[in-house]
Amino acid sequence: MKSLEELAAIRDRMKDKVVLREGNGQIRVVVGMATCGIAAGARPVLNAFVEGVSKENLSDKVTVSQTGCIGVCQFEPVVEVFEAGKEKVTYIKMTPEKAAEVIEKHLKGGNVITEYTIGNAIS
Amino acid sequence: MVRAQVMVCGGTGCTASGSQKLIPEFEKELKNYELEDEIKIVPTGCFGLCERGPVVIIYPDGTFYSHVKPEDVHEIVEEHLFKGRPVDRLVYKDVSEEEAKTIQEEVGRSVSLNDTNFYKIQKRVALRNCGVINPESIDEYIAMDGYAALGKVLTEMTPEDVIKCISDSGLRGRGGGGFPTGRKWSFTAANKADQKYVVCNADEGDPGAFMDRSVLEGDPHCIVEAMTICGYATGATEGYIYVRAEYPIAVKRLNIAIAQAKEYGLLGKNIFGSGFDFDLHIRLGAGAFVCGEETALMTSIEGNRGEPRPRPPYPAVKGLFAKPTTENNVETFANIPQIILKGADWFASMGTERSKGTKVFALGGKITNTGLVEIPMGTTLREIIEDIGGGVPNGKKFKAAQTGGPSGGCIPASLIDTEIDYDNLTAIGCMMGSGGLIVMDEDNCMVDIAKFFLDFTVDESCGKCSPCRIGTMRMKEILEKITSGNGTLEDIDKLEELAKYVKENSLCGLGQTAPNPVLATLKFFRDEYIAHVVDKKCPAGVCKALLNYTIDPEKCKGCTKCARNCPVGAITGKVKEPHVIDTAKCIKCGACISNCNFGAISKG
């Protein structure tokens, strides 16, 4: 290595691998991964979030994690979005395609996709 | 794509409690659940809470599992990593149920390590990468901005800039002396010579101290980087790390780090194309305490018997191989890259007026959370012991904290609100020391503690100068006389006088500080010394010669249990009749007390 550019290149390449450990993302995306969630297809949804967040360089801001049964099994796969100072958003019946949309509009754009939320389904 | 990481502590504490057996177990279980591509296992350095080892942390949530056994791994993988439900029985949390619930509702995760009282008050600068990166991966170190400080120094700063930055930060030597680091570097820089050296003192010898070991094990590259920066600032092209041979994991990781840095061209010729060359070597210490003293350490590196020599000339003028040398402690170096990257002002914003930054302490003794903590200077002893350390266990009363090991003093309970920094500790007749912090409760005898440390220094005195060689021995003999019940008030005076003499007249730091434990205990706990010589009692019930075990005939039911458990047959008596202890035979082991169901036996 002879230059700062090379050092920066290694840092950028590795950053994704360690960013998980900083755990200071302002937004937390939590995918329900209980038996009901997995049966309904939560795994591809989780993977879609993990890959999408990394691809869109949102890793500094967004932490993707999993949880157990959220309690509304008929609506699985369920994804909750936590953001400091804001109301929790619960998305239901998620798919990898919807996940991509949530990343684009909600996580990047800051606009909740109301039609996918649990509030919309109940009302 | 990796979505979660399992950090398994590979520090000495957790390795000893079996953490390395967990790694193959995790590998096997992750494979069973076909999670091996999604979840990565990362061996790390010390997390700090050694008491709870083996420790495993799972990111991104930072779930902190303690006392993990190989048989728990299956459950962690199935429940937490597969189904998303943290295994509650293994999660370490020292917060209330209510707080845990709030965290769950507002942040959407279970309690993480950063929520615990143990971590909350800490401020990690020197330990910032310990437990966070794989210490055997240079790439992970670079990902955490590793070697960026070296890059900045070599491409943007002059050696004078570097020294000014370190001076302005207010960093002082963390080995115990507290000498301003920037000034130390400027002395070496000012001396012209064909060859200069940088030396890292990793000869951590205080009983109970393991700060430096943890840095070397958890973040070896930061020492390599900092020494290279020091080399550039002072005009040195070669460095030596003098590390104890008793630290095999640290030595192994340092060797790996140096090899990786050489491979990447971060050590060697023409680093970053700047024309600056720097090379590093490791020397293993054979375990002599005196080799932690800088001149003895250098003598040992030169291949001679580790003995100190008089100063001046100071190492900055005539150090290793008679060349100008800068010698700093591991923790001092660990702060350097951060100061360069974040600036002197950032560092100076932490701490007290004359002690900037943070200090790492190895918490040990009578404390709930034995482990490694890093706190901003100015944190009170009470916060360290009660909040971070979780207090004294078993409902016992805090008596004193011993700082600085055999060279240090003690802080009594009455001064528990002292803000920890160099000057405050010196003002109360104590010292910062390298960072060992041993907590003592009412069951510790302060005379016995002083004797313990003197035993150590008598063993470790190199013998070169007579105040230390003979003086410490005589002091130890007086302490033995006092603890065996044969002391007089004159002995206490003689001990104090001798302590002062040894302190003033010894050649090096070892002898100059060896009397400190005696002087500090005499200052704060003189009444205990007096109880030993006048009343012939040991108030804490430690000094065996002053103890007598007796059975209260009123309370004794004659169950014979004590007699059956006495290893020397000193207890006699008939069934259902009060028993008696033969004091001539009694070895004062205490087996009878712990076996008596009626509280009939007492010592005093």
Chai-1 contact restraints between the chains, C-beta under 6 A:
chainA,res_idxA,chainB,res_idxB,connection_type,confidence,min_distance_angstrom,max_distance_angstrom,comment,restraint_id
A,M1,B,Y264,contact,1.0,0.0,6.0,A-B,restraint_1
A,M1,B,G265,contact,1.0,0.0,6.0,A-B,restraint_2
A,K2,B,G273,contact,1.0,0.0,6.0,A-B,restraint_3
A,L4,B,G151,contact,1.0,0.0,6.0,A-B,restraint_4
A,L7,B,Y147,contact,1.0,0.0,6.0,A-B,restraint_5
A,L7,B,G151,contact,1.0,0.0,6.0,A-B,restraint_6
A,I10,B,D139,contact,1.0,0.0,6.0,A-B,restraint_7
A,I10,B,I142,contact,1.0,0.0,6.0,A-B,restraint_8
A,R11,B,I142,contact,1.0,0.0,6.0,A-B,restraint_9
A,R11,B,A143,contact,1.0,0.0,6.0,A-B,restraint_10
A,M14,B,D139,contact,1.0,0.0,6.0,A-B,restraint_11
A,M14,B,A143,contact,1.0,0.0,6.0,A-B,restraint_12
A,K15,B,A143,contact,1.0,0.0,6.0,A-B,restraint_13
A,V18,B,E140,contact,1.0,0.0,6.0,A-B,restraint_14
A,V18,B,A143,contact,1.0,0.0,6.0,A-B,restraint_15
A,L20,B,Q5,contact,1.0,0.0,6.0,A-B,restraint_16
A,L20,B,Y59,contact,1.0,0.0,6.0,A-B,restraint_17
A,L20,B,P60,contact,1.0,0.0,6.0,A-B,restraint_18
A,R21,B,Y59,contact,1.0,0.0,6.0,A-B,restraint_19
A,R21,B,V132,contact,1.0,0.0,6.0,A-B,restraint_20
A,G23,B,P60,contact,1.0,0.0,6.0,A-B,restraint_21
A,G23,B,G62,contact,1.0,0.0,6.0,A-B,restraint_22
A,R28,B,G108,contact,1.0,0.0,6.0,A-B,restraint_23
A,V30,B,G108,contact,1.0,0.0,6.0,A-B,restraint_24
A,M33,B,K83,contact,1.0,0.0,6.0,A-B,restraint_25
A,M33,B,G84,contact,1.0,0.0,6.0,A-B,restraint_26
A,A34,B,K83,contact,1.0,0.0,6.0,A-B,restraint_27
A,V50,B,M1,contact,1.0,0.0,6.0,A-B,restraint_28
A,V50,B,R3,contact,1.0,0.0,6.0,A-B,restraint_29
A,E51,B,M1,contact,1.0,0.0,6.0,A-B,restraint_30
A,T63,B,P60,contact,1.0,0.0,6.0,A-B,restraint_31
A,S65,B,P60,contact,1.0,0.0,6.0,A-B,restraint_32
A,S65,B,D61,contact,1.0,0.0,6.0,A-B,restraint_33
A,Q66,B,G84,contact,1.0,0.0,6.0,A-B,restraint_34
A,T67,B,G84,contact,1.0,0.0,6.0,A-B,restraint_35
A,G68,B,K83,contact,1.0,0.0,6.0,A-B,restraint_36
A,G68,B,G84,contact,1.0,0.0,6.0,A-B,restraint_37
A,G68,B,R85,contact,1.0,0.0,6.0,A-B,restraint_38
A,E80,B,G108,contact,1.0,0.0,6.0,A-B,restraint_39
A,F82,B,V107,contact,1.0,0.0,6.0,A-B,restraint_40
A,F82,B,G108,contact,1.0,0.0,6.0,A-B,restraint_41
